Amino acid sequence: MSVRQSAEDFYSTWQALNDWLVQHQAVWQPAPFTEPRPAWARHYPELADWLKGLTNADCAELDADPVMLSEIASRYVPELALYPQMVSVSGQPPGAAEMMAATLPEVRATDMPGRKREQAGAFVAALKPLQQSMLDWCCGKGHLSRTLAAQSHNNVVGYEKNPELVADGNRLARRYQDAVQIHAQDVMANHLVLPGDSHALALHACGDLHRHLLKQGAAAALPRLSVSPCCYHKTFAGPYQTLSQRTGAYPNRLVPERQDLRLAVRETVTAPSRARVQNRVLSQWRLGFDGLQRDLRGVDEYLPVPSYPPRLLGEGFPAFCHWAADKKHLGLPAVSDFNYWLSYGRQRYDEVRRYELLRHLFRRPLELWVVLDYAVFLEEQGYQVQLSQFCARSLTPRNLLLDAVKKKGA
């Protein structure tokens, strides 16, 4: 386990990151999907022209290498050269041998997808040694719980709201004689009492679920809290509120909305190729319909429509337009040039992809802005905290790990 950082380190890093994000808010906050030409393009026309000239291959290469992207983009916006410094995390993942040793063997990984199995193994490897009984927060079928039990002589308790997952998880634990017991428990329930001697863990609990663990775990003075957060935008209402008193009192603090923090988790490095193709087609259709509805209504603004069932993709773009128009109570003309609007949507998709490429530079900084706030909060609650990456981005982009140990006498 690497050396733990001090609260002042976390706070000063958060401060610098916050100021950098605020400085460039006009670049990353507007969503090109809803705004055909972001306002920043008028202030940085050379940057906009460079993006427009990129090929699809260029976009793919730069999206996979944000450091290179920041170097080139800094020719037009010099402060973007600070990107590598903004996303630096000192704690590195455990070695391949350690990960393999902590990963549940395939013969025992029934109902456990391969990527989930590897993520659980990497997460556990980064946390060893495991010295207390453990509480697996929002544990699902108990994939992490069973991995933890195999690496420790202590019992593992899991909390899961879905009764079917609880039943399946306990069945698997009995089958393999794992020291795991999963309880049907809504972790957001009022007056939930946490076992005071437990090491509480959460691997990819979303939004308020992981924030509730941090707050409740700290209030209960649990000896250790280990969290890999995910989906920061989920469930909170209104502008995002920081957990730490120090960050909350900062006068120039960023105040992101839900859609802003959604940007932090918009990565598809682990998505199947079929899902990527479906997402591209649906995006083109949505943008095509957006052009059509602006023309029909005579109103130059985006009109959001609900999620479209992927099973209906085979019905084609005209059927999608009729479906979307029906959802928004719009009447389509008896004759519409759907080929024109599909071509428009594909063109807009190419433009959006290039504008979004620049926004992608701010995904990890936004994520770290939130996680560093968590780290400062935990230090305020008497914990010594380590921030690290528990695995490579190729295994999961949500690879940050906060590991907090209660200080003696705190």
C-alpha positions in Angstrom: 0.0 0.0 0.0 1.5 3.3 -1.0 2.1 6.3 1.3 -1.1 8.1 2.2 -1.5 11.7 1.3 -2.2 14.6 3.7 -5.4 16.6 3.7 -3.5 19.7 2.7 -2.2 17.9 -0.4 -5.8 16.9 -1.3 -7.2 20.3 -0.7 -4.5 22.2 -2.6 -4.9 19.8 -5.5 -8.7 20.2 -5.4 -8.2 24.0 -5.4 -6.0 24.1 -8.4 -8.3 21.7 -10.3 -11.3 23.7 -9.3 -9.8 27.0 -10.6 -8.7 25.3 -13.9 -12.2 23.9 -14.5 -13.9 27.2 -13.7 -11.5 29.0 -16.0 -12.5 26.7 -18.9 -16.1 26.3 -18.0 -17.3 28.0 -21.2 -15.4 25.3 -23.2 -16.6 22.1 -21.4 -20.0 23.0 -20.1 -22.0 23.6 -23.4 -23.3 20.3 -24.9 -22.6 20.3 -28.6 -25.4 17.8 -29.1 -28.0 20.4 -28.2 -26.0 23.5 -29.4 -25.0 23.2 -33.1 -22.2 25.7 -32.6 -20.9 26.3 -29.1 -20.3 29.9 -28.1 -16.6 29.2 -27.4 -16.0 28.6 -31.1 -16.3 32.3 -31.7 -13.6 33.0 -29.1 -11.3 30.3 -30.4 -12.0 30.1 -34.1 -8.6 28.5 -34.9 -9.3 25.7 -32.4 -12.7 25.2 -33.9 -11.2 25.1 -37.4 -8.6 22.5 -36.3 -11.3 20.3 -34.8 -13.3 20.6 -38.0 -10.4 19.4 -40.1 -9.8 16.2 -38.1 -10.5 12.8 -39.8 -12.5 10.1 -38.0 -9.2 8.3 -37.5 -7.7 11.4 -35.9 -10.6 11.6 -33.5 -10.3 8.0 -32.4 -6.5 8.4 -31.9 -6.8 11.6 -29.9 -9.8 10.4 -27.8 -7.6 7.4 -26.7 -4.7 9.7 -25.9 -5.9 12.8 -24.0 -2.4 13.9 -23.2 -1.6 14.2 -26.9 -4.9 16.0 -27.4 -4.1 18.5 -24.6 -0.7 19.2 -26.1 -2.1 20.0 -29.5 -5.2 21.9 -28.2 -2.8 24.0 -26.0 -1.5 25.7 -29.2 -4.9 27.5 -29.2 -5.7 27.5 -25.5 -2.3 27.5 -23.7 -3.7 26.6 -20.2 -4.8 23.2 -21.6 -1.2 22.1 -21.4 -1.8 21.7 -17.7 -4.0 18.7 -18.3 -1.5 16.0 -17.4 -0.8 17.8 -14.1 -4.6 18.1 -13.4 -5.2 14.4 -13.8 -2.1 13.1 -12.0 -2.8 10.4 -9.4 0.2 9.1 -7.4 -1.1 5.7 -6.3 -0.7 3.2 -9.1 -2.5 -0.2 -9.6 -1.1 -3.4 -8.1 1.0 -5.6 -10.3 -0.4 -8.2 -12.7 0.6 -11.1 -10.4 -1.1 -9.5 -7.4 -4.2 -8.9 -9.4 -4.3 -12.5 -10.7 -3.7 -13.9 -7.2 -6.7 -11.9 -5.8 -9.1 -12.7 -8.7 -11.6 -15.4 -8.2 -10.8 -18.5 -10.4 -13.1 -18.9 -13.4 -14.2 -22.3 -12.1 -15.7 -20.6 -9.1 -16.9 -17.5 -10.9 -20.4 -18.7 -11.8 -22.7 -16.0 -13.1 -19.8 -13.5 -12.9 -18.9 -11.8 -16.2 -15.2 -11.9 -17.0 -14.7 -8.1 -16.8 -16.5 -7.9 -13.4 -14.4 -10.8 -12.1 -11.2 -9.0 -13.1 -12.4 -5.7 -11.7 -13.2 -7.3 -8.3 -9.8 -9.0 -8.3 -8.0 -5.8 -9.0 -10.0 -3.9 -6.4 -9.3 -6.5 -3.7 -5.6 -6.7 -4.6 -5.3 -2.9 -4.1 -6.8 -3.2 -0.6 -4.8 -6.1 0.9 -4.2 -6.9 3.7 -7.8 -7.2 4.7 -7.9 -7.2 8.5 -11.5 -6.6 9.6 -14.8 -8.2 8.9 -16.2 -6.6 5.8 -19.4 -4.9 4.6 -20.0 -5.0 0.8 -22.3 -2.0 0.1 -24.8 -2.4 -2.8 -23.3 -5.8 -3.5 -25.6 -7.2 -6.2 -25.1 -11.0 -6.4 -22.0 -10.7 -4.3 -19.3 -10.9 -6.9 -17.0 -8.6 -4.8 -18.2 -10.3 -1.6 -17.1 -13.7 -2.7 -13.8 -12.4 -4.0 -13.1 -10.7 -0.6 -14.0 -13.9 1.3 -11.5 -15.9 -0.8 -8.7 -13.4 0.2 -9.5 -13.1 3.9 -10.3 -15.2 7.0 -13.0 -12.8 8.0 -16.7 -12.9 7.2 -18.3 -10.7 4.6 -21.7 -9.2 4.9 -23.4 -7.8 1.8 -26.2 -5.2 1.6 -28.5 -5.4 -1.5 -31.9 -4.0 -2.1 -33.0 -6.4 -4.9 -34.4 -9.6 -3.3 -33.7 -11.7 -6.5 -30.0 -10.7 -6.4 -29.9 -11.4 -2.7 -31.3 -14.9 -3.2 -28.9 -15.6 -6.1 -25.9 -14.3 -4.2 -26.6 -16.4 -1.1 -27.2 -19.5 -3.3 -23.8 -19.0 -4.9 -22.1 -18.4 -1.5 -23.6 -21.7 -0.2 -22.6 -23.6 -3.3 -19.0 -22.6 -3.0 -19.0 -22.5 0.8 -17.9 -18.8 0.9 -18.1 -17.0 4.2 -20.6 -14.5 2.8 -24.1 -13.6 3.9 -26.1 -11.1 1.8 -29.0 -9.3 3.5 -31.9 -7.6 1.8 -31.3 -4.0 2.7 -32.0 -0.6 1.3 -28.8 1.2 2.1 -30.6 4.6 1.8 -33.2 3.6 4.5 -33.6 5.9 7.4 -31.9 4.8 10.7 -29.7 2.2 9.1 -27.2 1.1 11.7 -23.8 0.0 10.4 -21.8 -2.7 12.1 -19.2 -0.6 14.0 -16.2 -2.9 13.6 -16.5 -3.4 9.8 -14.4 -2.4 6.8 -17.0 -1.1 4.5 -16.4 -1.3 0.7 -18.2 -0.2 -2.4 -17.2 -1.1 -6.0 -19.0 1.1 -8.4 -21.9 2.1 -6.3 -23.6 5.0 -8.1 -24.0 8.6 -7.1 -25.8 9.1 -3.8 -25.3 5.4 -2.9 -21.6 5.8 -2.5 -21.9 9.3 -1.0 -24.3 7.9 1.6 -21.7 5.3 2.5 -19.0 7.9 3.0 -21.2 10.0 5.2 -22.8 7.2 7.2 -19.5 5.3 7.5 -17.7 8.3 8.8 -20.5 9.1 11.2 -20.3 5.5 12.5 -16.5 5.9 12.8 -16.0 2.7 10.8 -12.3 1.6 11.0 -11.9 1.6 7.2 -13.8 2.8 4.1 -12.8 1.8 0.6 -14.8 3.2 -2.3 -14.5 3.2 -6.1 -17.1 5.7 -7.0 -19.3 5.7 -10.2 -22.0 7.7 -11.9 -21.5 10.9 -9.9 -24.5 12.5 -11.5 -27.1 10.0 -10.3 -29.9 10.8 -7.8 -28.9 14.2 -6.3 -31.3 17.0 -6.9 -30.4 20.5 -7.9 -26.8 21.8 -8.1 -24.2 19.4 -6.8 -23.2 20.0 -3.1 -19.7 19.1 -2.0 -19.2 16.9 1.1 -16.3 18.7 2.6 -16.7 21.9 4.6 -13.4 23.3 3.3 -14.3 22.8 -0.4 -17.9 24.0 0.2 -16.6 27.3 1.6 -14.2 28.0 -1.2 -15.3 31.3 -2.8 -14.7 30.4 -6.4 -16.1 26.9 -6.1 -17.5 25.2 -9.2 -21.3 24.5 -8.8 -22.0 21.8 -11.4 -25.5 20.5 -12.4 -26.3 16.9 -13.0 -25.7 17.1 -16.7 -22.2 18.6 -16.0 -21.2 15.6 -13.9 -22.6 13.2 -16.4 -19.7 14.3 -18.7 -17.3 12.7 -16.2 -18.5 9.2 -16.9 -19.2 9.4 -20.7 -16.5 6.9 -21.8 -17.1 3.7 -23.8 -13.7 2.0 -23.7 -15.4 -1.1 -22.3 -18.6 -1.0 -24.3 -19.2 -3.9 -26.8 -18.7 -3.0 -30.5 -22.4 -3.6 -31.2 -23.4 -1.2 -28.5 -21.1 1.5 -29.9 -22.7 1.0 -33.4 -26.2 1.3 -32.0 -25.2 4.4 -30.0 -23.8 6.0 -33.2 -26.9 5.3 -35.3 -29.3 6.5 -32.6 -27.2 9.7 -32.2 -27.4 10.4 -35.9 -31.1 9.8 -35.9 -31.7 12.0 -32.9 -29.7 14.8 -34.6 -31.6 14.3 -37.8 -34.9 14.5 -36.0 -33.6 17.6 -34.1 -33.0 19.4 -37.5 -36.4 18.3 -38.7 -38.3 19.5 -35.5 -36.5 22.8 -35.5 -37.6 23.3 -39.1 -41.2 22.3 -38.4 -41.6 24.4 -35.3 -39.6 27.4 -36.5 -37.9 27.3 -33.1 -34.1 27.0 -33.0 -33.8 25.0 -29.8 -33.2 21.3 -28.9 -36.3 19.2 -28.1 -35.3 16.2 -26.0 -37.1 12.9 -26.7 -37.2 9.7 -24.5 -34.9 6.7 -24.9 -35.6 4.7 -28.1 -35.8 0.9 -27.7 -32.8 -0.6 -29.6 -35.0 -3.4 -30.7 -36.8 -0.9 -33.0 -33.6 0.1 -34.8 -34.5 -2.2 -37.7 -37.5 -0.2 -38.5 -35.4 2.6 -39.9 -35.1 6.4 -39.5 -38.6 7.4 -40.8 -40.2 5.2 -38.1 -38.0 6.8 -35.5 -39.1 10.3 -36.6 -42.7 9.3 -36.4 -42.2 7.8 -33.0 -40.3 10.9 -31.7 -42.9 13.3 -33.2 -45.7 11.3 -31.5 -43.8 11.5 -28.2 -43.6 15.3 -28.5 -47.1 15.7 -30.0 -45.8 17.0 -33.3 -47.5 16.5 -36.5 -45.2 15.5 -39.4 -46.1 16.5 -42.9 -47.7 13.9 -45.1 -44.5 13.9 -47.2 -41.2 14.4 -45.5 -37.7 14.2 -47.0 -36.3 11.7 -44.5 -33.2 11.1 -46.7 -32.3 14.8 -46.4 -32.8 14.9 -42.6 -30.9 11.6 -42.1 -28.0 13.1 -44.1 -28.2 16.2 -42.0 -28.1 14.0 -38.8 -25.0 12.2 -40.0 -23.3 15.5 -40.8 -24.2 17.0 -37.4 -22.9 13.8 -35.7 -19.5 14.3 -37.3 -19.5 17.9 -36.0 -20.7 16.9 -32.6 -18.0 14.2 -32.4 -15.3 16.8 -33.0 -16.6 19.4 -30.5 -17.2 16.6 -27.9 -13.5 15.5 -28.4 -12.5 18.8 -26.8 -15.0 18.3 -23.9 -13.5 14.9 -23.3 -10.4 16.5 -22.0 -12.5 17.6 -18.9 -14.0 14.2 -18.1 -11.2 13.0 -15.8 -10.7 16.4 -14.2 -14.4 16.6 -13.3 -14.3 13.2 -11.8 -11.2 14.0 -9.8 -12.8 17.3 -8.6 -15.6 15.2 -7.0 -13.3 12.5 -5.6 -10.8 14.9 -4.1 -13.7 16.6 -2.3 -14.5 13.1 -0.9 -10.9 12.8 0.2 -10.9 16.1 2.0 -14.2 15.2 3.6 -12.8 12.0 5.0 -9.7 13.7 6.3 -12.0 16.1 8.1 -13.7 13.1 9.7 -10.5 11.8 11.1 -9.3 9.4 8.4 -6.0 9.0 6.7 -6.7 8.7 3.0 -5.0 7.2 0.0 -6.2 8.0 -3.5 -5.0 5.6 -6.2 -6.0 3.8 -9.4 -6.8 0.1 -8.7 -6.6 -1.0 -12.3 -5.9 0.2 -15.9 -8.4 2.3 -17.7 -8.8 -0.4 -20.3 -10.4 -2.6 -17.6 -12.7 0.2 -16.4 -12.5 4.0 -16.8 -13.9 4.2 -13.3 -10.7 3.0 -11.7 -10.2 5.5 -8.9 -10.0 4.1 -5.4 -10.4 6.0 -2.1 -9.1 4.0 0.8 -9.6 5.6 4.2 -8.3 4.3 7.6 -9.6 5.8 10.8 -6.8 7.5 12.8 -6.3 6.3 16.3 -8.0 8.6 18.8 -9.8 10.5 16.0 
